[in-house]
Amino acid sequence: MPGNPKECLDHAMACLRLAAEARRPSDKKHFEELAERWQALARDLEFTQVLLATWGDEKPSEESP
């Protein structure tokens, strides 16, 4: 499997915790943006898992070379 969406979401939550604790607005923004990237990666991985599961269930057609 290419990655684990749950791990990505765990990283996103850690970034959000750091953002909440940040004293400087630039740090807060940085951690919030990192969290968004981790969340996007989790969504991409979930979508990839669905595709891989779907494609793995397909049977090759008899007309395939």
Long-range contacts (C-beta under 8 A, 24 or more apart in sequence): 1-49, 1-52, 2-45, 2-48, 3-41, 3-45, 3-48, 4-45, 5-41, 5-42, 5-43, 5-45, 5-46, 5-49, 6-42, 8-38, 8-39, 8-41, 8-42, 8-45, 9-38, 9-39, 9-42, 11-38, 12-36, 12-38, 12-39, 12-42
